[in-house]
Amino acid sequence: MNESIITDIQSIINSAKNNAIRAVDHERVLMYWQIGKRILEEEQGGKDRAVYGDRLISYLSEQLLPKFGSAYSARNLSHFRQFYRTFPIVYALRTQLTWTHYRSLLSIDVQEKRDFYIAETVKNNWAARQMDRQISSQLYERLLLSADKESVLSVARNEKQPENAKEIIKDPMVLEFLGLKPEAAYYEKDLENALITHLQDFMLELGNGFSFVAIFPTQR
């Protein structure tokens, strides 16, 4: 028996699982963008936008926190509003970036700098933690000052730490998005079942030809 078939099938299964987790997280990104858009639209209808905006965020948080959990704190709702302001074109959102990536990018005011980190993150498959490290090390600024830009980029790219999609699941906001309560530990099957349930609800709305066909193997 050719043992490589086991390795190949395991790779197919793991790849499908990772793709499913990423799809769920991107749906979460789109949801936060839509919430931010709606908040900003409501704010623009107020006379004193700054004061009304603060009151609106507080009111929304009071209403949403008991029903949907800590993801809808006043601080996070402010992030959603800023997210829409920073990325007003929904089709420009990259499926390769998680909400954690985008939340970090919100701290960058200069669009060219932000675009640079987005491009490098996508190109090098940087996890959010790795992208944060490059931002903290001022990679963009160092490149502007360096004559040998390729050498600086090469060092950064060789430090690549591929995103482990299962790390996304550890985010409490993801658990709430999937309808799971925080627990000390979750078995893989629990997360898979939650993913399957959630994917069935929105997969047809992704509009990219992705179909839900038994992404995970049936476990008895």
Secondary structure as a PSIPRED ss2 file (coil, helix, strand):
# PSIPRED VFORMAT (PSIPRED V4.0)

   1 M C   1.000  0.000  0.000
   2 N C   1.000  0.000  0.000
   3 E C   1.000  0.000  0.000
   4 S H   0.000  1.000  0.000
   5 I H   0.000  1.000  0.000
   6 I H   0.000  1.000  0.000
   7 T H   0.000  1.000  0.000
   8 D H   0.000  1.000  0.000
   9 I H   0.000  1.000  0.000
  10 Q H   0.000  1.000  0.000
  11 S H   0.000  1.000  0.000
  12 I H   0.000  1.000  0.000
  13 I H   0.000  1.000  0.000
  14 N H   0.000  1.000  0.000
  15 S H   0.000  1.000  0.000
  16 A H   0.000  1.000  0.000
  17 K H   0.000  1.000  0.000
  18 N H   0.000  1.000  0.000
  19 N H   0.000  1.000  0.000
  20 A H   0.000  1.000  0.000
  21 I H   0.000  1.000  0.000
  22 R H   0.000  1.000  0.000
  23 A H   0.000  1.000  0.000
  24 V H   0.000  1.000  0.000
  25 D H   0.000  1.000  0.000
  26 H H   0.000  1.000  0.000
  27 E H   0.000  1.000  0.000
  28 R H   0.000  1.000  0.000
  29 V H   0.000  1.000  0.000
  30 L H   0.000  1.000  0.000
  31 M H   0.000  1.000  0.000
  32 Y H   0.000  1.000  0.000
  33 W H   0.000  1.000  0.000
  34 Q H   0.000  1.000  0.000
  35 I H   0.000  1.000  0.000
  36 G H   0.000  1.000  0.000
  37 K H   0.000  1.000  0.000
  38 R H   0.000  1.000  0.000
  39 I H   0.000  1.000  0.000
  40 L H   0.000  1.000  0.000
  41 E H   0.000  1.000  0.000
  42 E H   0.000  1.000  0.000
  43 E H   0.000  1.000  0.000
  44 Q C   1.000  0.000  0.000
  45 G C   1.000  0.000  0.000
  46 G C   1.000  0.000  0.000
  47 K C   1.000  0.000  0.000
  48 D C   1.000  0.000  0.000
  49 R H   0.000  1.000  0.000
  50 A H   0.000  1.000  0.000
  51 V H   0.000  1.000  0.000
  52 Y H   0.000  1.000  0.000
  53 G H   0.000  1.000  0.000
  54 D H   0.000  1.000  0.000
  55 R H   0.000  1.000  0.000
  56 L H   0.000  1.000  0.000
  57 I H   0.000  1.000  0.000
  58 S H   0.000  1.000  0.000
  59 Y H   0.000  1.000  0.000
  60 L H   0.000  1.000  0.000
  61 S H   0.000  1.000  0.000
  62 E H   0.000  1.000  0.000
  63 Q H   0.000  1.000  0.000
  64 L H   0.000  1.000  0.000
  65 L H   0.000  1.000  0.000
  66 P H   0.000  1.000  0.000
  67 K H   0.000  1.000  0.000
  68 F H   0.000  1.000  0.000
  69 G C   1.000  0.000  0.000
  70 S H   0.000  1.000  0.000
  71 A H   0.000  1.000  0.000
  72 Y H   0.000  1.000  0.000
  73 S C   1.000  0.000  0.000
  74 A H   0.000  1.000  0.000
  75 R H   0.000  1.000  0.000
  76 N H   0.000  1.000  0.000
  77 L H   0.000  1.000  0.000
  78 S H   0.000  1.000  0.000
  79 H H   0.000  1.000  0.000
  80 F H   0.000  1.000  0.000
  81 R H   0.000  1.000  0.000
  82 Q H   0.000  1.000  0.000
  83 F H   0.000  1.000  0.000
  84 Y H   0.000  1.000  0.000
  85 R H   0.000  1.000  0.000
  86 T H   0.000  1.000  0.000
  87 F C   1.000  0.000  0.000
  88 P C   1.000  0.000  0.000
  89 I C   1.000  0.000  0.000
  90 V H   0.000  1.000  0.000
  91 Y H   0.000  1.000  0.000
  92 A H   0.000  1.000  0.000
  93 L C   1.000  0.000  0.000
  94 R C   1.000  0.000  0.000
  95 T C   1.000  0.000  0.000
  96 Q C   1.000  0.000  0.000
  97 L C   1.000  0.000  0.000
  98 T C   1.000  0.000  0.000
  99 W H   0.000  1.000  0.000
 100 T H   0.000  1.000  0.000
 101 H H   0.000  1.000  0.000
 102 Y H   0.000  1.000  0.000
 103 R H   0.000  1.000  0.000
 104 S H   0.000  1.000  0.000
 105 L H   0.000  1.000  0.000
 106 L C   1.000  0.000  0.000
 107 S C   1.000  0.000  0.000
 108 I C   1.000  0.000  0.000
 109 D C   1.000  0.000  0.000
 110 V C   1.000  0.000  0.000
 111 Q H   0.000  1.000  0.000
 112 E H   0.000  1.000  0.000
 113 K H   0.000  1.000  0.000
 114 R H   0.000  1.000  0.000
 115 D H   0.000  1.000  0.000
 116 F H   0.000  1.000  0.000
 117 Y H   0.000  1.000  0.000
 118 I H   0.000  1.000  0.000
 119 A H   0.000  1.000  0.000
 120 E H   0.000  1.000  0.000
 121 T H   0.000  1.000  0.000
 122 V H   0.000  1.000  0.000
 123 K H   0.000  1.000  0.000
 124 N H   0.000  1.000  0.000
 125 N C   1.000  0.000  0.000
 126 W E   0.000  0.000  1.000
 127 A C   1.000  0.000  0.000
 128 A H   0.000  1.000  0.000
 129 R H   0.000  1.000  0.000
 130 Q H   0.000  1.000  0.000
 131 M H   0.000  1.000  0.000
 132 D H   0.000  1.000  0.000
 133 R H   0.000  1.000  0.000
 134 Q H   0.000  1.000  0.000
 135 I H   0.000  1.000  0.000
 136 S H   0.000  1.000  0.000
 137 S C   1.000  0.000  0.000
 138 Q C   1.000  0.000  0.000
 139 L H   0.000  1.000  0.000
 140 Y H   0.000  1.000  0.000
 141 E H   0.000  1.000  0.000
 142 R H   0.000  1.000  0.000
 143 L H   0.000  1.000  0.000
 144 L H   0.000  1.000  0.000
 145 L H   0.000  1.000  0.000
 146 S C   1.000  0.000  0.000
 147 A C   1.000  0.000  0.000
 148 D C   1.000  0.000  0.000
 149 K H   0.000  1.000  0.000
 150 E H   0.000  1.000  0.000
 151 S H   0.000  1.000  0.000
 152 V H   0.000  1.000  0.000
 153 L H   0.000  1.000  0.000
 154 S H   0.000  1.000  0.000
 155 V H   0.000  1.000  0.000
 156 A H   0.000  1.000  0.000
 157 R H   0.000  1.000  0.000
 158 N H   0.000  1.000  0.000
 159 E C   1.000  0.000  0.000
 160 K C   1.000  0.000  0.000
 161 Q C   1.000  0.000  0.000
 162 P E   0.000  0.000  1.000
 163 E C   1.000  0.000  0.000
 164 N C   1.000  0.000  0.000
 165 A H   0.000  1.000  0.000
 166 K H   0.000  1.000  0.000
 167 E H   0.000  1.000  0.000
 168 I H   0.000  1.000  0.000
 169 I H   0.000  1.000  0.000
 170 K C   1.000  0.000  0.000
 171 D C   1.000  0.000  0.000
 172 P H   0.000  1.000  0.000
 173 M H   0.000  1.000  0.000
 174 V H   0.000  1.000  0.000
 175 L H   0.000  1.000  0.000
 176 E H   0.000  1.000  0.000
 177 F H   0.000  1.000  0.000
 178 L C   1.000  0.000  0.000
 179 G C   1.000  0.000  0.000
 180 L C   1.000  0.000  0.000
 181 K C   1.000  0.000  0.000
 182 P C   1.000  0.000  0.000
 183 E C   1.000  0.000  0.000
 184 A C   1.000  0.000  0.000
 185 A C   1.000  0.000  0.000
 186 Y C   1.000  0.000  0.000
 187 Y C   1.000  0.000  0.000
 188 E H   0.000  1.000  0.000
 189 K H   0.000  1.000  0.000
 190 D H   0.000  1.000  0.000
 191 L H   0.000  1.000  0.000
 192 E H   0.000  1.000  0.000
 193 N H   0.000  1.000  0.000
 194 A H   0.000  1.000  0.000
 195 L H   0.000  1.000  0.000
 196 I H   0.000  1.000  0.000
 197 T H   0.000  1.000  0.000
 198 H H   0.000  1.000  0.000
 199 L H   0.000  1.000  0.000
 200 Q H   0.000  1.000  0.000
 201 D H   0.000  1.000  0.000
 202 F H   0.000  1.000  0.000
 203 M H   0.000  1.000  0.000
 204 L H   0.000  1.000  0.000
 205 E H   0.000  1.000  0.000
 206 L C   1.000  0.000  0.000
 207 G C   1.000  0.000  0.000
 208 N C   1.000  0.000  0.000
 209 G C   1.000  0.000  0.000
 210 F C   1.000  0.000  0.000
 211 S C   1.000  0.000  0.000
 212 F C   1.000  0.000  0.000
 213 V C   1.000  0.000  0.000
 214 A C   1.000  0.000  0.000
 215 I C   1.000  0.000  0.000
 216 F C   1.000  0.000  0.000
 217 P C   1.000  0.000  0.000
 218 T C   1.000  0.000  0.000
 219 Q C   1.000  0.000  0.000
 220 R C   1.000  0.000  0.000
